[in-house]
Amino acid sequence: MNKILMGLSAVLSLAQTSGALAENANGKTLYLQRCAVCHGPDIRATGPLAKKSNPPTPDLTTTAFKQRLKDYPGVIVSSIILRPNGDLIPRTLRENGVKIAPHAWSIKDLRDLHQYMSAVISKK
């Protein structure tokens, strides 16, 4: 009986890992399509519009941001939903002639993006 439970546990673990990788791929795709134009592919504010916004795009790999993410794990998702800088992102895109298609965010998308960005940030 214990062998059966251990085997089932191993299968479930592999399924969860595969799902996590798929979700992370979704997060990476969303990030590259929607965020990298300012934050850059490395999340260090190296995108083509990083210095064209006012204030400039922040490097999200700094110690200060890592601490903010630790203190408030929802900071990435809330920045997408609440837009604490008001019209900054749409205005920066508009002023620079960059069009990013609207996106109907799902809870899964937000979780995937958070997971992807948090993983990249923690590695830096």
N, CA, C and O atoms as CSV, one atom per row, in Angstrom:
chain,resi,resn,atom,element,x,y,z
A,1,MET,N,N,0.825,-1.200,0.000
A,1,MET,CA,C,0.000,0.000,0.000
A,1,MET,C,C,0.863,1.255,0.000
A,1,MET,O,O,0.582,2.198,-0.739
A,2,ASN,N,N,1.919,1.278,0.826
A,2,ASN,CA,C,2.793,2.450,0.881
A,2,ASN,C,C,3.461,2.711,-0.457
A,2,ASN,O,O,3.650,3.866,-0.838
A,3,LYS,N,N,3.830,1.629,-1.194
A,3,LYS,CA,C,4.461,1.790,-2.504
A,3,LYS,C,C,3.498,2.446,-3.481
A,3,LYS,O,O,3.898,3.278,-4.296
A,4,ILE,N,N,2.235,2.070,-3.397
A,4,ILE,CA,C,1.221,2.668,-4.279
A,4,ILE,C,C,1.082,4.156,-3.979
A,4,ILE,O,O,1.039,4.976,-4.896
A,5,LEU,N,N,1.012,4.498,-2.715
A,5,LEU,CA,C,0.895,5.903,-2.323
A,5,LEU,C,C,2.128,6.700,-2.748
A,5,LEU,O,O,2.013,7.836,-3.208
A,6,MET,N,N,3.306,6.097,-2.593
A,6,MET,CA,C,4.530,6.776,-2.992
A,6,MET,C,C,4.556,6.983,-4.504
A,6,MET,O,O,4.975,8.038,-4.981
A,7,GLY,N,N,4.110,5.980,-5.256
A,7,GLY,CA,C,4.064,6.103,-6.717
A,7,GLY,C,C,3.083,7.175,-7.147
A,7,GLY,O,O,3.381,7.975,-8.035
A,8,LEU,N,N,1.919,7.196,-6.525
A,8,LEU,CA,C,0.913,8.211,-6.830
A,8,LEU,C,C,1.440,9.600,-6.500
A,8,LEU,O,O,1.241,10.547,-7.261
A,9,SER,N,N,2.106,9.712,-5.373
A,9,SER,CA,C,2.693,10.987,-4.975
A,9,SER,C,C,3.720,11.465,-5.999
A,9,SER,O,O,3.768,12.651,-6.324
A,10,ALA,N,N,4.540,10.546,-6.506
A,10,ALA,CA,C,5.550,10.898,-7.509
A,10,ALA,C,C,4.890,11.366,-8.803
A,10,ALA,O,O,5.336,12.341,-9.409
A,11,VAL,N,N,3.836,10.682,-9.226
A,11,VAL,CA,C,3.115,11.070,-10.447
A,11,VAL,C,C,2.489,12.449,-10.277
A,11,VAL,O,O,2.580,13.288,-11.174
A,12,LEU,N,N,1.861,12.687,-9.142
A,12,LEU,CA,C,1.253,13.995,-8.887
A,12,LEU,C,C,2.313,15.082,-8.847
A,12,LEU,O,O,2.089,16.186,-9.343
A,13,SER,N,N,3.458,14.782,-8.265
A,13,SER,CA,C,4.543,15.755,-8.203
A,13,SER,C,C,5.016,16.122,-9.599
A,13,SER,O,O,5.233,17.298,-9.890
A,14,LEU,N,N,5.179,15.126,-10.467
A,14,LEU,CA,C,5.590,15.397,-11.848
A,14,LEU,C,C,4.531,16.204,-12.580
A,14,LEU,O,O,4.864,17.117,-13.336
A,15,ALA,N,N,3.266,15.884,-12.368
A,15,ALA,CA,C,2.192,16.624,-13.025
A,15,ALA,C,C,2.192,18.078,-12.576
A,15,ALA,O,O,1.997,18.983,-13.388
A,16,GLN,N,N,2.410,18.301,-11.293
A,16,GLN,CA,C,2.446,19.667,-10.785
A,16,GLN,C,C,3.640,20.416,-11.347
A,16,GLN,O,O,3.525,21.595,-11.681
A,17,THR,N,N,4.781,19.757,-11.458
A,17,THR,CA,C,5.969,20.393,-12.015
A,17,THR,C,C,5.727,20.769,-13.459
A,17,THR,O,O,6.049,21.886,-13.863
A,18,SER,N,N,5.163,19.856,-14.257
A,18,SER,CA,C,4.885,20.140,-15.651
A,18,SER,C,C,3.912,21.307,-15.769
A,18,SER,O,O,4.096,22.189,-16.607
A,19,GLY,N,N,2.878,21.313,-14.933
A,19,GLY,CA,C,1.924,22.421,-14.942
A,19,GLY,C,C,2.590,23.726,-14.574
A,19,GLY,O,O,2.302,24.765,-15.170
A,20,ALA,N,N,3.480,23.682,-13.594
A,20,ALA,CA,C,4.174,24.904,-13.171
A,20,ALA,C,C,5.024,25.449,-14.310
A,20,ALA,O,O,5.076,26.659,-14.526
A,21,LEU,N,N,5.693,24.552,-15.043
A,21,LEU,CA,C,6.501,25.008,-16.176
A,21,LEU,C,C,5.620,25.615,-17.259
A,21,LEU,O,O,5.975,26.637,-17.847
A,22,ALA,N,N,4.473,24.994,-17.526
A,22,ALA,CA,C,3.560,25.531,-18.534
A,22,ALA,C,C,3.046,26.895,-18.110
A,22,ALA,O,O,2.976,27.819,-18.919
A,23,GLU,N,N,2.687,27.017,-16.841
A,23,GLU,CA,C,2.201,28.298,-16.343
A,23,GLU,C,C,3.298,29.346,-16.400
A,23,GLU,O,O,3.042,30.503,-16.734
A,24,ASN,N,N,4.525,28.942,-16.072
A,24,ASN,CA,C,5.637,29.872,-16.128
A,24,ASN,C,C,5.876,30.318,-17.572
A,24,ASN,O,O,6.235,31.471,-17.810
A,25,ALA,N,N,5.679,29.409,-18.542
A,25,ALA,CA,C,5.807,29.779,-19.953
A,25,ALA,C,C,4.757,30.836,-20.304
A,25,ALA,O,O,5.048,31.785,-21.032
A,26,ASN,N,N,3.549,30.673,-19.789
A,26,ASN,CA,C,2.507,31.671,-20.009
A,26,ASN,C,C,2.922,33.008,-19.386
A,26,ASN,O,O,2.754,34.062,-20.000
A,27,GLY,N,N,3.458,32.959,-18.180
A,27,GLY,CA,C,3.920,34.179,-17.520
A,27,GLY,C,C,5.020,34.862,-18.302
A,27,GLY,O,O,5.020,36.084,-18.448
A,28,LYS,N,N,5.955,34.079,-18.805
A,28,LYS,CA,C,7.059,34.638,-19.596
A,28,LYS,C,C,6.530,35.270,-20.878
A,28,LYS,O,O,6.948,36.365,-21.252
A,29,THR,N,N,5.614,34.582,-21.548
A,29,THR,CA,C,5.033,35.121,-22.780
A,29,THR,C,C,4.320,36.435,-22.504
A,29,THR,O,O,4.516,37.413,-23.225
A,30,LEU,N,N,3.488,36.465,-21.456
A,30,LEU,CA,C,2.787,37.700,-21.096
A,30,LEU,C,C,3.777,38.821,-20.800
A,30,LEU,O,O,3.608,39.951,-21.257
A,31,TYR,N,N,4.811,38.493,-20.029
A,31,TYR,CA,C,5.814,39.497,-19.677
A,31,TYR,C,C,6.493,40.051,-20.929
A,31,TYR,O,O,6.584,41.266,-21.106
A,32,LEU,N,N,6.962,39.167,-21.785
A,32,LEU,CA,C,7.680,39.612,-22.985
A,32,LEU,C,C,6.781,40.416,-23.917
A,32,LEU,O,O,7.243,41.367,-24.546
A,33,GLN,N,N,5.506,40.050,-24.016
A,33,GLN,CA,C,4.579,40.753,-24.901
A,33,GLN,C,C,4.097,42.080,-24.318
A,33,GLN,O,O,3.827,43.018,-25.068
A,34,ARG,N,N,3.984,42.171,-22.988
A,34,ARG,CA,C,3.288,43.306,-22.402
A,34,ARG,C,C,4.147,44.198,-21.506
A,34,ARG,O,O,3.778,45.344,-21.248
A,35,CYS,N,N,5.275,43.697,-21.032
A,35,CYS,CA,C,6.053,44.430,-20.033
A,35,CYS,C,C,7.478,44.759,-20.471
A,35,CYS,O,O,8.041,45.778,-20.070
A,36,ALA,N,N,8.051,43.890,-21.292
A,36,ALA,CA,C,9.468,44.016,-21.643
A,36,ALA,C,C,9.779,45.278,-22.442
A,36,ALA,O,O,10.927,45.721,-22.463
A,37,VAL,N,N,8.788,45.860,-23.095
A,37,VAL,CA,C,9.035,47.075,-23.869
A,37,VAL,C,C,9.579,48.195,-22.967
A,37,VAL,O,O,10.308,49.068,-23.437
A,38,CYS,N,N,9.236,48.171,-21.713
A,38,CYS,CA,C,9.784,49.141,-20.752
A,38,CYS,C,C,10.784,48.474,-19.802
A,38,CYS,O,O,11.907,48.951,-19.638
A,39,HIS,N,N,10.367,47.370,-19.178
A,39,HIS,CA,C,11.205,46.733,-18.160
A,39,HIS,C,C,12.358,45.930,-18.749
A,39,HIS,O,O,13.290,45.580,-18.026
A,40,GLY,N,N,12.315,45.631,-20.052
A,40,GLY,CA,C,13.375,44.871,-20.700
A,40,GLY,C,C,13.234,43.387,-20.442
A,40,GLY,O,O,12.558,42.980,-19.497
A,41,PRO,N,N,13.873,42.565,-21.281
A,41,PRO,CA,C,13.754,41.118,-21.110
A,41,PRO,C,C,14.359,40.621,-19.803
A,41,PRO,O,O,14.039,39.524,-19.347
A,42,ASP,N,N,15.225,41.420,-19.205
A,42,ASP,CA,C,15.900,41.042,-17.960
A,42,ASP,C,C,15.275,41.666,-16.713
A,42,ASP,O,O,15.773,41.460,-15.606
A,43,ILE,N,N,14.195,42.421,-16.877
A,43,ILE,CA,C,13.457,43.077,-15.785
A,43,ILE,C,C,14.298,44.179,-15.107
A,43,ILE,O,O,13.997,44.597,-13.989
A,44,ARG,N,N,15.335,44.631,-15.785
A,44,ARG,CA,C,16.245,45.641,-15.216
A,44,ARG,C,C,16.060,47.035,-15.833
A,44,ARG,O,O,16.978,47.853,-15.805
A,45,ALA,N,N,14.890,47.297,-16.382
A,45,ALA,CA,C,14.600,48.600,-17.002
A,45,ALA,C,C,15.506,48.861,-18.199
A,45,ALA,O,O,16.058,49.950,-18.351
A,46,THR,N,N,15.649,47.848,-19.041
A,46,THR,CA,C,16.503,47.956,-20.219
A,46,THR,C,C,15.712,47.940,-21.519
A,46,THR,O,O,16.297,47.849,-22.598
A,47,GLY,N,N,14.388,48.028,-21.427
A,47,GLY,CA,C,13.556,48.028,-22.625
A,47,GLY,C,C,13.692,49.332,-23.383
A,47,GLY,O,O,14.160,50.325,-22.824
A,48,PRO,N,N,13.292,49.350,-24.649
A,48,PRO,CA,C,13.444,50.544,-25.471
A,48,PRO,C,C,12.703,51.782,-24.944
A,48,PRO,O,O,13.076,52.907,-25.277
A,49,LEU,N,N,11.676,51.592,-24.139
A,49,LEU,CA,C,10.941,52.743,-23.601
A,49,LEU,C,C,11.290,53.046,-22.144
A,49,LEU,O,O,10.661,53.911,-21.535
A,50,ALA,N,N,12.256,52.368,-21.584
A,50,ALA,CA,C,12.581,52.492,-20.154
A,50,ALA,C,C,12.877,53.925,-19.728
A,50,ALA,O,O,12.422,54.360,-18.670
A,51,LYS,N,N,13.608,54.638,-20.511
A,51,LYS,CA,C,14.000,56.002,-20.137
A,51,LYS,C,C,13.079,57.056,-20.755
A,51,LYS,O,O,13.278,58.255,-20.563
A,52,LYS,N,N,12.079,56.599,-21.494
A,52,LYS,CA,C,11.160,57.529,-22.143
A,52,LYS,C,C,9.922,57.804,-21.303
A,52,LYS,O,O,9.104,58.646,-21.673
A,53,SER,N,N,9.772,57.119,-20.192
A,53,SER,CA,C,8.637,57.407,-19.312
A,53,SER,C,C,9.104,58.378,-18.236
A,53,SER,O,O,10.298,58.495,-17.960
A,54,ASN,N,N,8.156,59.060,-17.642
A,54,ASN,CA,C,8.477,60.012,-16.583
A,54,ASN,C,C,7.553,59.740,-15.408
A,54,ASN,O,O,6.375,60.091,-15.470
A,55,PRO,N,N,8.049,59.125,-14.338
A,55,PRO,CA,C,9.441,58.790,-14.039
A,55,PRO,C,C,9.906,57.615,-14.890
A,55,PRO,O,O,9.091,56.860,-15.420
A,56,PRO,N,N,11.243,57.463,-15.018
A,56,PRO,CA,C,11.781,56.348,-15.783
A,56,PRO,C,C,11.366,55.006,-15.189
A,56,PRO,O,O,11.078,54.905,-13.997
A,57,THR,N,N,11.341,53.991,-16.022
A,57,THR,CA,C,10.979,52.643,-15.603
A,57,THR,C,C,11.968,52.142,-14.544
A,57,THR,O,O,13.179,52.263,-14.728
A,58,PRO,N,N,11.467,51.585,-13.447
A,58,PRO,CA,C,12.388,51.092,-12.413
A,58,PRO,C,C,12.977,49.721,-12.732
A,58,PRO,O,O,12.339,48.890,-13.380
A,59,ASP,N,N,14.186,49.505,-12.273
A,59,ASP,CA,C,14.838,48.195,-12.307
A,59,ASP,C,C,14.213,47.380,-11.178
A,59,ASP,O,O,14.345,47.731,-10.005
A,60,LEU,N,N,13.540,46.304,-11.532
A,60,LEU,CA,C,12.834,45.511,-10.525
A,60,LEU,C,C,13.714,44.449,-9.874
A,60,LEU,O,O,13.226,43.622,-9.103
A,61,THR,N,N,15.009,44.471,-10.181
A,61,THR,CA,C,15.913,43.497,-9.557
A,61,THR,C,C,16.727,44.115,-8.429
A,61,THR,O,O,17.602,43.456,-7.868
A,62,THR,N,N,16.454,45.359,-8.092
A,62,THR,CA,C,17.204,46.014,-7.021
A,62,THR,C,C,16.849,45.417,-5.662
A,62,THR,O,O,15.795,44.807,-5.484
A,63,THR,N,N,17.741,45.608,-4.730
A,63,THR,CA,C,17.502,45.138,-3.363
A,63,THR,C,C,16.232,45.765,-2.799
A,63,THR,O,O,15.455,45.096,-2.119
A,64,ALA,N,N,16.024,47.040,-3.081
A,64,ALA,CA,C,14.838,47.736,-2.565
A,64,ALA,C,C,13.555,47.107,-3.104
A,64,ALA,O,O,12.600,46.910,-2.354
A,65,PHE,N,N,13.527,46.791,-4.402
A,65,PHE,CA,C,12.309,46.191,-4.947
A,65,PHE,C,C,12.141,44.767,-4.434
A,65,PHE,O,O,11.021,44.340,-4.154
A,66,LYS,N,N,13.234,44.029,-4.308
A,66,LYS,CA,C,13.133,42.674,-3.763
A,66,LYS,C,C,12.524,42.703,-2.369
A,66,LYS,O,O,11.712,41.846,-2.024
A,67,GLN,N,N,12.916,43.686,-1.571
A,67,GLN,CA,C,12.353,43.822,-0.224
A,67,GLN,C,C,10.874,44.188,-0.314
A,67,GLN,O,O,10.058,43.675,0.452
A,68,ARG,N,N,10.532,45.060,-1.235
A,68,ARG,CA,C,9.127,45.443,-1.411
A,68,ARG,C,C,8.287,44.230,-1.803
A,68,ARG,O,O,7.181,44.040,-1.297
A,69,LEU,N,N,8.823,43.412,-2.708
A,69,LEU,CA,C,8.123,42.201,-3.133
A,69,LEU,C,C,7.974,41.226,-1.971
A,69,LEU,O,O,6.949,40.556,-1.842
A,70,LYS,N,N,8.991,41.151,-1.136
A,70,LYS,CA,C,8.926,40.283,0.053
A,70,LYS,C,C,7.882,40.803,1.045
A,70,LYS,O,O,7.101,40.024,1.591
A,71,ASP,N,N,7.869,42.117,1.279
A,71,ASP,CA,C,6.927,42.722,2.225
A,71,ASP,C,C,5.495,42.724,1.694
A,71,ASP,O,O,4.538,42.589,2.456
A,72,TYR,N,N,5.366,42.878,0.390
A,72,TYR,CA,C,4.043,42.969,-0.230
A,72,TYR,C,C,4.032,42.114,-1.496
A,72,TYR,O,O,4.214,42.638,-2.595
A,73,PRO,N,N,3.822,40.799,-1.354
A,73,PRO,CA,C,3.899,39.890,-2.498
A,73,PRO,C,C,2.947,40.233,-3.639
A,73,PRO,O,O,3.152,39.771,-4.761
A,74,GLY,N,N,1.934,41.014,-3.387
A,74,GLY,CA,C,0.968,41.375,-4.422
A,74,GLY,C,C,1.350,42.590,-5.236
A,74,GLY,O,O,0.549,43.053,-6.049
A,75,VAL,N,N,2.542,43.124,-5.048
A,75,VAL,CA,C,2.920,44.372,-5.689
A,75,VAL,C,C,2.916,44.274,-7.214
A,75,VAL,O,O,2.540,45.239,-7.880
A,76,ILE,N,N,3.316,43.159,-7.777
A,76,ILE,CA,C,3.336,43.022,-9.240
A,76,ILE,C,C,1.919,43.042,-9.785
A,76,ILE,O,O,1.614,43.806,-10.701
A,77,VAL,N,N,1.055,42.208,-9.228
A,77,VAL,CA,C,-0.321,42.128,-9.707
A,77,VAL,C,C,-1.064,43.442,-9.469
A,77,VAL,O,O,-1.809,43.894,-10.338
A,78,SER,N,N,-0.871,44.050,-8.316
A,78,SER,CA,C,-1.575,45.302,-8.044
A,78,SER,C,C,-1.110,46.410,-8.977
A,78,SER,O,O,-1.888,47.306,-9.304
A,79,SER,N,N,0.137,46.364,-9.407
A,79,SER,CA,C,0.620,47.375,-10.349
A,79,SER,C,C,-0.078,47.248,-11.694
A,79,SER,O,O,-0.292,48.246,-12.382
A,80,ILE,N,N,-0.431,46.029,-12.069
A,80,ILE,CA,C,-1.145,45.803,-13.326
A,80,ILE,C,C,-2.591,46.252,-13.188
A,80,ILE,O,O,-3.117,46.948,-14.056
A,81,ILE,N,N,-3.222,45.856,-12.108
A,81,ILE,CA,C,-4.650,46.119,-11.928
A,81,ILE,C,C,-4.924,47.568,-11.543
A,81,ILE,O,O,-5.806,48.205,-12.117
A,82,LEU,N,N,-4.178,48.088,-10.582
A,82,LEU,CA,C,-4.478,49.409,-10.028
A,82,LEU,C,C,-3.802,50.568,-10.748
A,82,LEU,O,O,-4.234,51.714,-10.621
A,83,ARG,N,N,-2.753,50.281,-11.497
A,83,ARG,CA,C,-1.976,51.324,-12.167
A,83,ARG,C,C,-1.715,52.501,-11.228
A,83,ARG,O,O,-2.284,53.578,-11.406
A,84,PRO,N,N,-0.864,52.298,-10.238
A,84,PRO,CA,C,-0.626,53.359,-9.260
A,84,PRO,C,C,-0.055,54.636,-9.875
A,84,PRO,O,O,-0.148,55.704,-9.270
A,85,ASN,N,N,0.530,54.543,-11.056
A,85,ASN,CA,C,1.051,55.738,-11.729
A,85,ASN,C,C,0.040,56.324,-12.700
A,85,ASN,O,O,0.407,57.082,-13.598
A,86,GLY,N,N,-1.223,55.980,-12.525
A,86,GLY,CA,C,-2.275,56.554,-13.359
A,86,GLY,C,C,-2.135,56.165,-14.819
A,86,GLY,O,O,-2.158,54.982,-15.161
A,87,ASP,N,N,-1.991,57.158,-15.673
A,87,ASP,CA,C,-1.962,56.968,-17.119
A,87,ASP,C,C,-0.545,56.802,-17.652
A,87,ASP,O,O,-0.346,56.843,-18.866
A,88,LEU,N,N,0.444,56.617,-16.785
A,88,LEU,CA,C,1.845,56.586,-17.197
A,88,LEU,C,C,2.123,55.570,-18.301
A,88,LEU,O,O,2.736,55.913,-19.312
A,89,ILE,N,N,1.687,54.341,-18.125
A,89,ILE,CA,C,1.995,53.297,-19.107
A,89,ILE,C,C,1.291,53.584,-20.439
A,89,ILE,O,O,1.961,53.635,-21.470
A,90,PRO,N,N,-0.041,53.775,-20.455
A,90,PRO,CA,C,-0.674,54.059,-21.748
A,90,PRO,C,C,-0.118,55.321,-22.413
A,90,PRO,O,O,0.043,55.364,-23.632
A,91,ARG,N,N,0.175,56.346,-21.611
A,91,ARG,CA,C,0.703,57.595,-22.172
A,91,ARG,C,C,2.082,57.373,-22.790
A,91,ARG,O,O,2.351,57.861,-23.888
A,92,THR,N,N,2.949,56.651,-22.104
A,92,THR,CA,C,4.295,56.375,-22.625
A,92,THR,C,C,4.212,55.595,-23.931
A,92,THR,O,O,4.922,55.899,-24.889
A,93,LEU,N,N,3.344,54.593,-23.965
A,93,LEU,CA,C,3.163,53.819,-25.196
A,93,LEU,C,C,2.643,54.712,-26.316
A,93,LEU,O,O,3.160,54.686,-27.433
A,94,ARG,N,N,1.621,55.497,-26.011
A,94,ARG,CA,C,0.997,56.383,-27.009
A,94,ARG,C,C,2.008,57.383,-27.551
A,94,ARG,O,O,2.119,57.558,-28.764
A,95,GLU,N,N,2.749,58.043,-26.656
A,95,GLU,CA,C,3.716,59.073,-27.068
A,95,GLU,C,C,4.840,58.514,-27.932
A,95,GLU,O,O,5.481,59.254,-28.678
A,96,ASN,N,N,5.077,57.215,-27.830
A,96,ASN,CA,C,6.160,56.593,-28.583
A,96,ASN,C,C,5.662,55.706,-29.720
A,96,ASN,O,O,6.430,54.956,-30.322
A,97,GLY,N,N,4.369,55.803,-30.003
A,97,GLY,CA,C,3.791,55.075,-31.126
A,97,GLY,C,C,3.801,53.565,-30.984
A,97,GLY,O,O,3.802,52.848,-31.985
A,98,VAL,N,N,3.808,53.074,-29.755
A,98,VAL,CA,C,3.818,51.630,-29.520
A,98,VAL,C,C,2.394,51.182,-29.215
A,98,VAL,O,O,1.735,51.721,-28.326
A,99,LYS,N,N,1.938,50.197,-29.959
A,99,LYS,CA,C,0.589,49.669,-29.745
A,99,LYS,C,C,0.691,48.248,-29.193
A,99,LYS,O,O,1.287,47.363,-29.807
A,100,ILE,N,N,0.106,48.059,-28.043
A,100,ILE,CA,C,-0.001,46.725,-27.449
A,100,ILE,C,C,-1.492,46.442,-27.350
A,100,ILE,O,O,-2.242,47.202,-26.737
A,101,ALA,N,N,-1.911,45.347,-27.957
A,101,ALA,CA,C,-3.334,45.015,-27.989
A,101,ALA,C,C,-3.885,44.861,-26.573
A,101,ALA,O,O,-3.184,44.384,-25.680
A,102,PRO,N,N,-5.135,45.262,-26.370
A,102,PRO,CA,C,-5.762,45.048,-25.058
A,102,PRO,C,C,-5.739,43.561,-24.703
A,102,PRO,O,O,-5.700,42.700,-25.582
A,103,HIS,N,N,-5.764,43.284,-23.431
A,103,HIS,CA,C,-5.724,41.898,-22.958
A,103,HIS,C,C,-6.747,41.729,-21.843
A,103,HIS,O,O,-6.793,42.522,-20.902
A,104,ALA,N,N,-7.557,40.698,-21.959
A,104,ALA,CA,C,-8.522,40.369,-20.904
A,104,ALA,C,C,-7.802,39.471,-19.896
A,104,ALA,O,O,-7.723,38.256,-20.078
A,105,TRP,N,N,-7.281,40.082,-18.839
A,105,TRP,CA,C,-6.498,39.353,-17.837
A,105,TRP,C,C,-7.363,38.361,-17.091
A,105,TRP,O,O,-8.447,38.702,-16.617
A,106,SER,N,N,-6.889,37.147,-16.988
A,106,SER,CA,C,-7.546,36.138,-16.153
A,106,SER,C,C,-6.743,36.023,-14.853
A,106,SER,O,O,-5.604,36.484,-14.766
A,107,ILE,N,N,-7.345,35.417,-13.878
A,107,ILE,CA,C,-6.635,35.177,-12.612
A,107,ILE,C,C,-5.395,34.330,-12.894
A,107,ILE,O,O,-4.333,34.578,-12.321
A,108,LYS,N,N,-5.520,33.342,-13.763
A,108,LYS,CA,C,-4.386,32.484,-14.119
A,108,LYS,C,C,-3.262,33.315,-14.746
A,108,LYS,O,O,-2.092,33.120,-14.418
A,109,ASP,N,N,-3.608,34.227,-15.634
A,109,ASP,CA,C,-2.589,35.095,-16.256
A,109,ASP,C,C,-1.834,35.892,-15.194
A,109,ASP,O,O,-0.606,35.969,-15.219
A,110,LEU,N,N,-2.572,36.475,-14.273
A,110,LEU,CA,C,-1.944,37.282,-13.225
A,110,LEU,C,C,-1.034,36.420,-12.349
A,110,LEU,O,O,0.073,36.832,-12.002
A,111,ARG,N,N,-1.499,35.239,-11.999
A,111,ARG,CA,C,-0.669,34.329,-11.190
A,111,ARG,C,C,0.577,33.907,-11.953
A,111,ARG,O,O,1.675,33.881,-11.397
A,112,ASP,N,N,0.404,33.576,-13.231
A,112,ASP,CA,C,1.542,33.144,-14.046
A,112,ASP,C,C,2.571,34.253,-14.200
A,112,ASP,O,O,3.773,34.015,-14.084
A,113,LEU,N,N,2.098,35.458,-14.461
A,113,LEU,CA,C,3.012,36.586,-14.611
A,113,LEU,C,C,3.760,36.848,-13.307
A,113,LEU,O,O,4.972,37.068,-13.308
A,114,HIS,N,N,3.032,36.823,-12.205
A,114,HIS,CA,C,3.661,37.007,-10.894
A,114,HIS,C,C,4.725,35.936,-10.647
A,114,HIS,O,O,5.830,36.243,-10.200
A,115,GLN,N,N,4.386,34.686,-10.939
A,115,GLN,CA,C,5.322,33.584,-10.722
A,115,GLN,C,C,6.575,33.777,-11.574
A,115,GLN,O,O,7.694,33.626,-11.084
A,116,TYR,N,N,6.382,34.109,-12.839
A,116,TYR,CA,C,7.536,34.288,-13.734
A,116,TYR,C,C,8.430,35.444,-13.271
A,116,TYR,O,O,9.643,35.287,-13.140
A,117,MET,N,N,7.819,36.599,-13.027
A,117,MET,CA,C,8.595,37.773,-12.639
A,117,MET,C,C,9.294,37.560,-11.300
A,117,MET,O,O,10.458,37.929,-11.139
A,118,SER,N,N,8.595,36.974,-10.353
A,118,SER,CA,C,9.203,36.728,-9.035
A,118,SER,C,C,10.399,35.801,-9.155
A,118,SER,O,O,11.407,35.998,-8.476
A,119,ALA,N,N,10.301,34.795,-10.011
A,119,ALA,CA,C,11.417,33.866,-10.203
A,119,ALA,C,C,12.615,34.579,-10.815
A,119,ALA,O,O,13.745,34.365,-10.377
A,120,VAL,N,N,12.392,35.418,-11.812
A,120,VAL,CA,C,13.489,36.147,-12.450
A,120,VAL,C,C,14.102,37.130,-11.464
A,120,VAL,O,O,15.325,37.224,-11.369
A,121,ILE,N,N,13.287,37.851,-10.742
A,121,ILE,CA,C,13.759,38.838,-9.784
A,121,ILE,C,C,14.601,38.179,-8.686
A,121,ILE,O,O,15.648,38.701,-8.303
A,122,SER,N,N,14.139,37.039,-8.187
A,122,SER,CA,C,14.863,36.393,-7.084
A,122,SER,C,C,16.212,35.826,-7.536
A,122,SER,O,O,17.101,35.638,-6.706
A,123,LYS,N,N,16.381,35.552,-8.823
A,123,LYS,CA,C,17.647,35.024,-9.330
A,123,LYS,C,C,18.711,36.098,-9.492
A,123,LYS,O,O,19.903,35.792,-9.501
A,124,LYS,N,N,18.302,37.327,-9.618
A,124,LYS,CA,C,19.261,38.422,-9.884
A,124,LYS,C,C,19.964,38.841,-8.616
A,124,LYS,O,O,20.801,39.743,-8.644
